[in-house]
Amino acid sequence: MAGNVPGLSSTNELQEWTLEKQETEQVTFRLADTLLKLRPLTNNAVRVIRSMGIAHEVPELVYLPKKVPDYVLKKEKDGYILSLKNLNVRFSVSDGRISFLSSGGKEIVGEKASLIESSSVQGEKTYVSTQTFHSPFDECLYGLGQFQDGYLNVRGLTRRLTQVNTQIAIPFVMSNKGYGLLWNNYGLTDFNPASSVVALQKTGFGGNKVTVNVTSTEGGKEEVRESNVFAGKLEVESDGQYALMLDVGSVMARRHNLAIDGHTVIDMNNLWLPPTVSILVDLKAGEHNLRAELTKEDAPKVYFRKVDETTTFRSPVSNGIDYTFFAGTADEVIASYREETGKVPMLPAWALGYIHCRERFHSQKEILETASEFRRKKLPVDLMVQDWQYWGKYGWNAMRFDETDYPAPREMTDSLHRMGMRLMLSVWSKVDQNSVLGKRLADKSYYIPGTPWVDFFNPEAASFYWKNNRFFVIGW
């Protein structure tokens, strides 16, 4: 067993991996129907690909084509060592595990186990891929993107890496042990997945019932929000630190709330919360009472695992295991990361200043009054953001301002520029099909069939959308 992931084990120890091919750009090993490819990327980075076949034809969206660094492959008693200028990669032919070593031969980190399982989603073949690494208790891991749980060091934490409003997932971590890991998968990924779960049940105790003014896809309206209390019991076998992940069971959450034995460990209210939230807690062996006050329509579950000396990535839809190991200091790792994935140009100075965004400005007058107040109080601000609904009567994302509340967009923009500010507009891939623009999109079959969403996988649809968006902005 590796960590708390059922069925995760090392490769078959009764057979040995064999060297199938050594090429300029990669080294390939085989064990039965499983291939392992080691691809040197830079003098301190190697891409590792394990596969049992290709289930999905996907474009290369992450790595840039570039010259491969020189490497040396040396046979050892129990395997091979691939050597780069600043990194050595040791591969064991008996158990299929990889260890990463410094140029001086000191081990940085090693694989604990790998697992690729055949699966299917809606009748389409795929693979569930899981990779576990050793991770000592004194390690710190930073990264994974922008989350609401407040953790800087994510070692041991269970997280679901999804792109959701207010949450940005980036499957990359940087270790204080001198390395970085980039997990290369375009779909859902679980970081330190927890196999144990408790489904919380709705109790007879009601929560709060409030009426609030909200902005919806139909515009501003009143909405009655009612909460309910959910409860359950969590049992752990031993004392220790545990990773818990609350999944409210809805597309988005209005509230994150969880109490353990009467002690509140999670409590956050926000109109735009992701469906999952994670926490690390110390628990004693035995049974613990769980209580959560959440939205009435939620169907919450609590996933949990005991924190151990492992770090795991798992993707339920994949072509196999695919990750890149970077060795070195944080500067060296990020420099290599940029070299492989593309350099990001420096943003203009104004884009690095304070960006004022709210849900939402309701009129041209409100924007200009707010901007003037910032300047009057000598509070620095460089960018004002106009979020949704500025299109008013013209329909969702119609790419025009409703003159009722925004009578002179160009004048508004010029006024902000005179105050040393820029204006940013929120735009959407959804367009009202009854709007003028929507009808043009429909005539050209540029929607995803049966939806109001523009089909950006169609290059012509994407080009049409962009041209109209530019005309809308320039036309002020």
C-alpha positions in Angstrom: 0.0 0.0 0.0 1.1 3.6 -0.7 -0.6 6.2 1.4 -4.3 5.5 1.8 -5.0 4.7 -1.8 -6.6 1.2 -2.1 -5.0 -1.1 -4.6 -2.0 1.2 -5.2 1.1 -1.0 -5.3 4.4 -1.2 -7.1 4.7 -2.8 -10.4 5.0 -6.6 -10.8 8.2 -7.7 -9.0 8.2 -11.2 -10.6 9.2 -9.6 -14.0 11.9 -7.1 -14.9 11.6 -4.1 -17.0 13.7 -4.1 -20.1 15.3 -1.3 -22.1 13.4 -1.2 -25.3 14.9 1.8 -27.1 17.4 4.6 -26.5 16.9 7.7 -28.7 18.2 11.2 -28.8 15.0 12.6 -27.2 14.0 9.8 -24.8 14.7 6.4 -23.3 11.9 3.8 -23.4 11.5 0.8 -21.0 8.9 -1.9 -21.2 7.2 -4.3 -18.8 4.5 -6.4 -20.6 2.0 -3.9 -22.0 3.3 -0.9 -20.0 5.8 1.6 -21.4 7.9 4.0 -19.4 9.5 6.9 -21.2 12.1 9.2 -19.7 12.4 12.5 -21.7 15.2 14.9 -20.8 13.9 18.4 -21.1 16.6 20.7 -19.6 19.8 20.1 -17.6 17.7 19.8 -14.4 14.4 18.5 -15.7 13.0 15.1 -16.9 9.5 14.3 -18.1 8.2 10.8 -17.0 5.5 9.1 -19.0 4.0 5.7 -18.1 1.3 4.3 -20.4 -0.7 1.2 -21.3 -1.9 2.7 -24.6 -3.5 5.9 -25.9 -7.1 6.4 -25.0 -7.4 10.0 -26.0 -5.9 11.9 -28.9 -5.1 15.3 -27.3 -2.9 18.2 -28.6 0.3 19.2 -26.7 -0.7 22.3 -24.9 1.9 22.6 -22.2 5.4 21.8 -23.5 7.3 23.8 -26.1 9.3 22.0 -28.9 13.0 22.6 -28.1 16.4 21.1 -28.3 17.0 18.1 -26.1 20.0 18.4 -23.7 22.8 15.9 -23.8 22.4 12.9 -21.4 24.2 9.7 -20.5 22.5 6.4 -19.9 24.5 4.0 -17.7 23.6 0.3 -16.9 23.7 -0.6 -13.2 23.2 -3.9 -11.4 19.5 -3.3 -10.7 18.7 -0.8 -13.4 19.8 2.3 -15.2 20.9 5.9 -14.4 20.1 8.7 -16.8 22.5 11.6 -16.1 22.1 15.2 -16.9 24.3 18.1 -16.0 22.3 18.9 -12.8 20.2 15.8 -12.3 20.5 12.0 -12.1 17.5 9.7 -12.6 17.7 6.2 -11.3 15.3 3.5 -12.6 15.0 0.1 -11.0 14.1 -2.6 -13.4 13.0 -4.9 -10.6 10.1 -2.8 -9.2 9.8 0.0 -11.8 10.4 2.8 -9.4 12.3 6.0 -10.1 14.5 8.0 -7.8 15.7 11.5 -8.5 19.3 12.4 -7.4 21.4 15.5 -7.4 24.4 15.8 -9.7 26.5 14.6 -6.7 24.4 11.4 -6.3 22.3 12.5 -3.2 18.7 11.3 -3.4 16.2 14.2 -3.6 13.0 12.3 -3.7 11.7 8.9 -5.1 8.5 7.3 -6.3 6.7 5.1 -3.9 4.2 3.5 -6.3 2.5 3.9 -9.6 -0.8 2.6 -10.8 -2.6 2.7 -14.2 -6.1 1.2 -14.3 -8.4 0.8 -17.3 -11.7 2.6 -17.0 -14.5 4.1 -19.0 -16.5 7.3 -18.9 -19.9 7.4 -20.8 -18.7 4.4 -22.8 -15.4 5.9 -23.8 -12.2 4.1 -22.8 -9.8 5.9 -20.4 -7.3 5.2 -17.7 -7.3 6.1 -14.0 -3.7 7.1 -13.2 -2.2 7.4 -9.8 1.4 8.4 -8.8 2.7 8.4 -5.2 6.0 10.0 -4.1 7.8 9.7 -0.8 7.3 12.8 1.4 8.9 13.1 4.8 7.0 14.9 7.6 9.4 17.8 7.6 8.7 18.6 3.9 6.9 21.7 2.8 5.0 21.8 -0.5 3.8 25.1 -2.1 1.6 25.6 -5.1 -1.6 24.0 -6.6 -3.0 27.3 -7.6 -5.5 29.7 -6.0 -7.8 28.1 -3.3 -10.0 29.5 -0.6 -8.8 27.2 2.2 -5.9 29.5 3.3 -3.1 26.9 3.2 0.3 27.9 2.0 2.0 24.6 2.8 -0.2 22.0 1.1 1.8 18.9 2.1 -0.7 16.2 3.3 -3.7 18.3 2.4 -6.5 16.6 0.2 -7.6 18.9 -2.6 -9.7 18.4 -5.7 -8.0 20.4 -8.5 -10.9 21.9 -10.4 -11.4 25.2 -12.2 -14.3 26.9 -10.5 -15.4 30.5 -10.0 -12.9 31.9 -7.4 -10.7 28.8 -7.6 -7.8 28.3 -10.0 -6.1 24.8 -10.1 -2.5 24.5 -11.3 -1.1 20.9 -10.8 2.4 22.1 -9.8 4.1 22.0 -6.4 7.5 23.3 -5.2 9.2 21.5 -2.4 11.6 22.9 0.2 13.6 19.7 -0.4 14.9 21.2 -3.7 12.5 20.1 -6.4 9.3 20.9 -8.3 6.7 18.6 -9.8 4.3 19.3 -12.7 1.5 16.8 -13.1 0.5 16.9 -16.8 -3.2 16.2 -17.1 -5.9 18.3 -18.8 -8.8 17.0 -16.7 -9.8 16.5 -13.1 -7.0 15.7 -10.7 -7.1 14.8 -7.0 -4.2 15.7 -4.8 -3.7 13.3 -2.0 -7.1 11.6 -2.7 -8.9 10.3 0.4 -10.7 6.9 0.0 -12.7 7.1 3.3 -15.9 9.1 3.2 -18.9 10.0 5.4 -22.2 11.1 3.8 -23.8 13.7 6.1 -27.5 13.4 6.6 -30.0 16.2 6.8 -31.4 16.6 10.3 -34.7 17.9 11.5 -33.0 21.1 12.6 -33.5 24.0 10.2 -30.9 26.7 9.8 -31.3 30.3 8.9 -33.8 31.6 6.3 -32.9 35.0 4.8 -34.0 37.1 1.8 -31.2 38.6 -0.1 -30.8 40.8 -3.3 -28.7 39.0 -5.8 -27.5 39.3 -9.4 -28.6 36.3 -11.5 -28.4 35.4 -15.1 -31.8 37.1 -15.5 -30.6 40.3 -13.8 -31.1 41.6 -10.2 -33.7 39.8 -8.1 -34.6 38.8 -4.5 -33.8 35.3 -3.5 -34.8 33.3 -0.4 -32.0 31.3 1.0 -32.6 28.6 3.5 -29.9 26.5 5.3 -30.2 23.1 6.9 -28.1 21.3 9.4 -26.4 18.0 8.3 -24.8 15.5 10.6 -22.7 12.4 10.6 -20.1 10.4 12.5 -16.5 10.0 11.6 -14.4 7.1 13.0 -10.6 6.9 12.9 -8.5 4.0 14.0 -5.5 5.9 15.5 -4.4 9.3 16.8 -2.8 11.6 14.3 -3.2 14.4 11.7 -6.0 13.9 9.2 -6.8 15.6 6.0 -10.6 16.3 5.5 -12.3 17.5 2.4 -15.9 18.7 2.6 -17.8 18.4 -0.7 -21.1 20.2 -0.4 -22.5 18.2 -3.3 -23.5 21.2 -5.4 -22.0 22.8 -8.5 -21.1 25.9 -6.4 -21.3 26.5 -2.6 -22.9 29.4 -0.8 -21.3 28.4 2.5 -18.5 26.2 3.8 -19.2 25.0 7.3 -18.1 22.0 9.4 -17.8 21.4 13.1 -16.1 18.4 14.7 -17.3 17.4 18.2 -18.8 20.9 18.6 -15.7 22.7 17.5 -16.0 24.7 14.3 -13.1 24.0 11.9 -14.5 25.4 8.7 -16.8 28.5 8.3 -16.9 30.7 5.3 -19.8 32.6 3.7 -19.5 33.8 0.1 -21.8 34.0 -2.9 -19.1 32.3 -5.0 -17.5 29.4 -3.3 -16.1 26.2 -4.9 -17.9 23.0 -4.1 -15.0 21.6 -2.0 -12.9 22.9 0.8 -10.1 21.2 2.7 -8.5 21.2 6.2 -5.9 19.5 8.3 -7.0 18.5 11.8 -5.6 16.5 14.7 -7.9 13.7 15.8 -7.9 11.1 18.6 -8.7 7.5 17.8 -12.4 6.7 18.0 -15.7 8.3 16.9 -16.2 12.0 16.2 -19.4 13.9 15.6 -19.7 16.0 12.4 -22.1 18.9 12.0 -22.5 21.2 9.0 -24.9 24.1 8.4 -25.1 24.4 4.6 -27.5 25.3 1.8 -30.8 23.4 1.9 -30.2 21.7 -1.5 -26.7 20.5 -0.6 -25.8 16.8 -0.3 -22.5 17.0 1.6 -19.8 14.4 2.1 -16.7 14.5 4.1 -13.6 12.6 2.7 -10.8 11.9 5.0 -7.4 10.2 5.2 -4.6 10.1 7.8 -1.6 12.1 6.8 1.4 10.0 6.1 4.8 10.3 4.4 3.5 10.4 0.9 2.3 12.8 -1.8 -0.2 11.5 -4.4 -1.6 12.7 -7.7 -4.6 10.9 -9.2 -6.4 11.6 -12.5 -9.6 9.6 -13.2 -9.4 10.4 -17.0 -6.0 10.2 -18.6 -3.7 8.5 -21.1 -1.5 7.4 -18.2 0.9 8.9 -15.8 2.7 12.0 -17.1 4.7 14.4 -14.9 7.9 16.4 -15.0 10.5 16.5 -12.2 12.6 19.7 -11.8 15.6 19.7 -9.6 17.1 22.8 -7.9 16.3 25.9 -5.9 13.0 27.7 -6.4 14.7 30.1 -8.9 16.3 27.2 -10.8 13.0 25.2 -10.9 10.9 28.1 -12.1 13.5 29.1 -14.7 13.4 25.6 -16.1 9.6 25.5 -15.9 9.4 28.7 -18.0 11.9 27.4 -20.5 9.8 24.3 -21.0 6.3 25.8 -21.0 7.0 29.3 -22.4 8.1 32.6 -21.0 5.5 35.0 -19.7 6.1 38.6 -20.7 6.4 41.2 -18.0 3.0 42.9 -17.5 2.7 46.7 -17.8 3.1 48.6 -14.5 -0.6 49.5 -14.3 -1.5 45.8 -14.4 0.6 45.2 -11.3 -1.3 47.8 -9.2 -4.6 47.5 -7.4 -7.4 46.1 -9.4 -10.8 47.2 -8.1 -13.5 44.6 -8.9 -16.8 44.0 -7.2 -20.1 42.3 -7.9 -21.0 44.6 -9.6 -21.1 48.2 -10.8 -24.7 49.1 -11.9 -24.1 52.2 -14.0 -21.6 54.5 -15.6 -22.3 57.0 -12.9 -21.4 54.5 -10.1 -18.1 53.6 -11.8 -17.0 57.2 -12.2 -18.1 58.3 -8.7 -16.2 55.3 -7.2 -13.1 56.1 -9.2 -13.3 59.8 -8.1 -13.6 58.8 -4.5 -10.4 56.7 -4.7 -8.6 59.6 -6.1 -10.1 62.0 -3.5 -8.9 59.8 -0.7 -5.5 59.3 -2.4 -6.0 55.5 -2.4 -4.0 53.9 -5.2 -6.0 52.1 -7.9 -5.0 51.3 -11.5 -7.9 49.3 -12.9 -11.7 49.4 -12.6 -13.5 46.2 -13.5 -17.1 46.2 -14.9 -18.6 42.8 -14.2 -21.7 41.3 -15.8 -25.1 42.8 -16.6 -23.9 46.0 -18.3 -25.7 44.7 -21.4 -29.1 45.1 -19.7 -32.1 44.8 -22.1 -29.9 43.6 -25.0 -29.4 40.2 -23.6 -26.6 38.2 -22.0 -23.2 39.2 -23.3 -24.7 41.0 -26.3 -21.5 42.9 -26.6 -23.1 46.3 -26.1 -23.9 48.6 -23.2 -27.5 49.3 -22.2 -27.7 53.1 -22.7 -30.2 53.4 -19.8 -27.3 53.0 -17.3 -24.3 53.5 -19.5 -25.2 56.4 -21.8 -21.7 57.2 -23.0 -19.2 54.3 -22.7 -16.4 56.2 -24.6 -16.8 59.3 -22.3 -16.7 57.0 -19.3 -13.5 55.3 -20.5 -11.9 58.6 -21.3 -12.7 60.0 -17.9 -11.1 57.0 -16.2 -8.0 57.4 -18.4 -7.8 61.0 -17.4 -7.7 59.8 -13.8 -4.9 57.4 -14.6 -7.0 54.3 -14.6 -7.9 51.6 -17.1 -11.3 49.8 -17.6 -11.7 46.1 -17.8 -14.9 44.4 -19.1 -16.1 41.0 -18.1 -16.9 38.9 -21.2 -18.5 35.5 -21.5 -18.5 32.5 -23.7 -22.3 32.4 -23.3 -24.4 34.7 -25.6 -28.1 35.2 -25.5 -29.5 33.4 -28.5 -32.2 36.0 -28.9 -29.8 38.9 -29.1 -28.6 40.4 -32.4 -25.2 38.8 -31.9 -26.8 35.5 -30.8 -28.9 35.2 -33.9 -25.8 35.8 -36.1 -23.9 33.1 -34.1 -26.9 30.7 -34.6 -27.1 31.4 -38.3 -23.5 30.3 -38.6 -23.9 27.2 -36.3 -21.3 28.6 -34.0 -23.0 27.4 -30.8 -22.3 24.1 -29.1 -25.5 22.2 -30.1 -28.3 22.5 -27.7 -26.6 25.1 -25.5 -26.1 28.9 -25.4 -22.3 28.5 -25.3 -20.1 29.5 -28.2 -18.1 26.5 -29.6 -14.6 27.8 -29.2 -13.3 24.4 -30.5 -14.4 25.7 -33.9 -11.7 28.1 -35.1 -14.2 30.0 -37.2 -16.5 30.5 -34.2 -13.6 31.7 -32.1 -12.5 34.1 -34.7 -16.0 35.5 -35.2 -16.4 36.0 -31.5 -13.1 37.7 -31.1 -13.7 40.1 -34.1 -17.1 41.1 -32.7 -15.6 41.6 -29.2 -12.8 43.8 -30.6 -15.4 45.8 -32.6 -17.5 46.2 -29.5 -14.5 47.6 -27.5 -13.0 49.7 -30.3 -16.5 51.0 -31.3 -16.9 53.0 -28.1 
